[in-house]
Amino acid sequence: MEIYILRHGIAEDAPAGQPDSERALTSDGRKKLRSVLRVAASAGVAPSLIMSSPYKRALQTAQIAVEILEYQGDLLRTKALEPNSAPKAVWDEIRVHKDEARILLVGHEPLFSRLMAYLLGSLDLQVDFKKGAIACIELDRFPAEPHGVLRWMLTPRLAAG
């Protein structure tokens, strides 16, 4: 299985009194995200399932991915992809869908840098997961603890070049 991890694009600052979960993508965030996803699409990224955090900026990111990656399935919302969720909760969600060939996860920091370390079986690994970046981890087994292989990572700066 290939697991694509896509951090949401640049989001607006939350106005006073607005919950963090309601922050939307900025126009610059959308633009950079489209660049990254076009490169990913040209490299053959084609998820068989897309799962997203229920936060507004993640859902907007997921909708852009649906469009650019020409995804035809349903978008699955899961609290396991909220910012302060645990990597183990995401792994449990992945294992429920282990028959999928390629899963795209859309969410946030600080979860995604911790999730990458967890999926790679190296909890001490430090990952600088930029907004709008996408990474690919390959897994061939689904034991209690994952041991994946990082295949690639693409940031908005690399996609713009």
Summary of the structure (lengths in Angstrom):
residues: 161
radius of gyration: 14.5
end to end distance: 29.0
largest distance: 45.6
contacts: 524
relative contact order: 0.23
helix: 37%
strand: 20%
